[in-house]
Amino acid sequence: MTKTISIIDDDDSVREATKSLIRSLGYAAATFSSAGEYLRSESIWQSSCLITDLQMPEMSGVELQRRLTTDGNDTPIIFMTADSDDKTRSQALNAGAVGFLRKPVDAEILIECLDRALRSKAA
């Protein structure tokens, strides 16, 4: 069964570029323009990994991470962000994020994080 990677980003171009990369690796990709859209989807319990923007309208990536954890959802999360501070980065990583990457994201680093996330989900 093909693993599904969910991608949440309010920037269409980032979302589409990430989707193309994920598909080129042989995975299925589900895309969402907001955390709320993701939370209302079937993908919330079917994703093997979640790649999400940090700064989004309505609900930030860290708020989404908190919500998923509270709901008992242990999907590995990789954050991508254009701007962040050390406190937010530490919060996300301490809460179990597999990666915290600065935009523009280096594809090789994203692939390494994805491999690590999928290994952690299989364990």
Contacts in CASP RR format, 6 or more apart in sequence:
PFRMAT RR
TARGET T0000
AUTHOR 0000-0000-0000
METHOD contacts of the structure
MODEL  1
MTKTISIIDDDDSVREATKSLIRSLGYAAATFSSAGEYLRSESIWQSSCL
ITDLQMPEMSGVELQRRLTTDGNDTPIIFMTADSDDKTRSQALNAGAVGF
LRKPVDAEILIECLDRALRSKAA
2 26 0 8 1.000
2 27 0 8 1.000
2 28 0 8 1.000
3 27 0 8 1.000
3 28 0 8 1.000
3 48 0 8 1.000
3 49 0 8 1.000
3 118 0 8 1.000
4 27 0 8 1.000
4 28 0 8 1.000
4 29 0 8 1.000
4 30 0 8 1.000
4 43 0 8 1.000
4 46 0 8 1.000
4 47 0 8 1.000
4 48 0 8 1.000
5 22 0 8 1.000
5 27 0 8 1.000
5 28 0 8 1.000
5 29 0 8 1.000
5 30 0 8 1.000
5 47 0 8 1.000
5 48 0 8 1.000
5 49 0 8 1.000
5 50 0 8 1.000
5 51 0 8 1.000
5 114 0 8 1.000
6 29 0 8 1.000
6 30 0 8 1.000
6 31 0 8 1.000
6 32 0 8 1.000
6 38 0 8 1.000
6 43 0 8 1.000
6 47 0 8 1.000
6 49 0 8 1.000
6 50 0 8 1.000
6 51 0 8 1.000
6 75 0 8 1.000
7 15 0 8 1.000
7 18 0 8 1.000
7 19 0 8 1.000
7 22 0 8 1.000
7 29 0 8 1.000
7 30 0 8 1.000
7 31 0 8 1.000
7 32 0 8 1.000
7 50 0 8 1.000
7 51 0 8 1.000
7 52 0 8 1.000
8 15 0 8 1.000
8 31 0 8 1.000
8 32 0 8 1.000
8 33 0 8 1.000
8 34 0 8 1.000
8 35 0 8 1.000
8 37 0 8 1.000
8 38 0 8 1.000
8 50 0 8 1.000
8 51 0 8 1.000
8 52 0 8 1.000
8 53 0 8 1.000
8 56 0 8 1.000
8 61 0 8 1.000
8 64 0 8 1.000
9 15 0 8 1.000
9 18 0 8 1.000
9 31 0 8 1.000
9 33 0 8 1.000
9 52 0 8 1.000
9 53 0 8 1.000
9 56 0 8 1.000
9 80 0 8 1.000
10 33 0 8 1.000
10 34 0 8 1.000
10 53 0 8 1.000
10 56 0 8 1.000
10 57 0 8 1.000
11 53 0 8 1.000
12 33 0 8 1.000
14 53 0 8 1.000
14 80 0 8 1.000
14 103 0 8 1.000
15 31 0 8 1.000
15 32 0 8 1.000
15 33 0 8 1.000
16 31 0 8 1.000
18 29 0 8 1.000
18 31 0 8 1.000
18 51 0 8 1.000
18 80 0 8 1.000
18 105 0 8 1.000
18 110 0 8 1.000
19 29 0 8 1.000
19 31 0 8 1.000
21 107 0 8 1.000
21 110 0 8 1.000
21 111 0 8 1.000
22 28 0 8 1.000
22 29 0 8 1.000
22 51 0 8 1.000
22 114 0 8 1.000
23 29 0 8 1.000
25 111 0 8 1.000
25 114 0 8 1.000
27 48 0 8 1.000
30 41 0 8 1.000
30 43 0 8 1.000
30 47 0 8 1.000
32 38 0 8 1.000
32 41 0 8 1.000
32 43 0 8 1.000
34 56 0 8 1.000
34 57 0 8 1.000
34 58 0 8 1.000
34 59 0 8 1.000
35 52 0 8 1.000
35 56 0 8 1.000
35 58 0 8 1.000
35 59 0 8 1.000
35 60 0 8 1.000
35 61 0 8 1.000
35 63 0 8 1.000
35 64 0 8 1.000
35 67 0 8 1.000
36 58 0 8 1.000
36 59 0 8 1.000
38 44 0 8 1.000
38 50 0 8 1.000
38 52 0 8 1.000
38 64 0 8 1.000
39 64 0 8 1.000
39 67 0 8 1.000
44 68 0 8 1.000
44 73 0 8 1.000
44 75 0 8 1.000
45 73 0 8 1.000
47 75 0 8 1.000
48 75 0 8 1.000
48 76 0 8 1.000
48 117 0 8 1.000
48 118 0 8 1.000
48 121 0 8 1.000
49 75 0 8 1.000
49 76 0 8 1.000
49 77 0 8 1.000
49 78 0 8 1.000
49 98 0 8 1.000
49 114 0 8 1.000
49 117 0 8 1.000
49 118 0 8 1.000
49 121 0 8 1.000
50 68 0 8 1.000
50 75 0 8 1.000
50 76 0 8 1.000
50 77 0 8 1.000
50 78 0 8 1.000
51 77 0 8 1.000
51 78 0 8 1.000
51 80 0 8 1.000
51 110 0 8 1.000
51 114 0 8 1.000
52 61 0 8 1.000
52 64 0 8 1.000
52 77 0 8 1.000
52 78 0 8 1.000
52 79 0 8 1.000
52 80 0 8 1.000
53 61 0 8 1.000
53 79 0 8 1.000
53 80 0 8 1.000
53 81 0 8 1.000
54 60 0 8 1.000
54 61 0 8 1.000
54 62 0 8 1.000
54 79 0 8 1.000
54 80 0 8 1.000
54 81 0 8 1.000
54 84 0 8 1.000
54 88 0 8 1.000
54 92 0 8 1.000
55 61 0 8 1.000
55 81 0 8 1.000
55 82 0 8 1.000
55 83 0 8 1.000
59 67 0 8 1.000
61 79 0 8 1.000
61 92 0 8 1.000
62 88 0 8 1.000
62 91 0 8 1.000
62 92 0 8 1.000
62 95 0 8 1.000
65 77 0 8 1.000
65 92 0 8 1.000
65 95 0 8 1.000
65 96 0 8 1.000
65 97 0 8 1.000
66 95 0 8 1.000
68 74 0 8 1.000
68 75 0 8 1.000
68 77 0 8 1.000
69 95 0 8 1.000
74 121 0 8 1.000
75 121 0 8 1.000
76 98 0 8 1.000
76 117 0 8 1.000
76 118 0 8 1.000
76 120 0 8 1.000
76 121 0 8 1.000
77 92 0 8 1.000
77 96 0 8 1.000
77 97 0 8 1.000
77 98 0 8 1.000
77 99 0 8 1.000
77 117 0 8 1.000
78 97 0 8 1.000
78 98 0 8 1.000
78 99 0 8 1.000
78 100 0 8 1.000
78 101 0 8 1.000
78 110 0 8 1.000
78 113 0 8 1.000
78 114 0 8 1.000
78 117 0 8 1.000
79 92 0 8 1.000
79 97 0 8 1.000
79 99 0 8 1.000
79 100 0 8 1.000
79 101 0 8 1.000
80 101 0 8 1.000
80 102 0 8 1.000
80 103 0 8 1.000
80 105 0 8 1.000
80 110 0 8 1.000
81 100 0 8 1.000
81 101 0 8 1.000
81 102 0 8 1.000
81 103 0 8 1.000
82 102 0 8 1.000
82 103 0 8 1.000
84 100 0 8 1.000
84 102 0 8 1.000
89 100 0 8 1.000
92 99 0 8 1.000
92 100 0 8 1.000
93 99 0 8 1.000
93 100 0 8 1.000
98 113 0 8 1.000
98 116 0 8 1.000
98 117 0 8 1.000
98 120 0 8 1.000
99 113 0 8 1.000
99 116 0 8 1.000
99 117 0 8 1.000
101 109 0 8 1.000
101 110 0 8 1.000
101 113 0 8 1.000
END
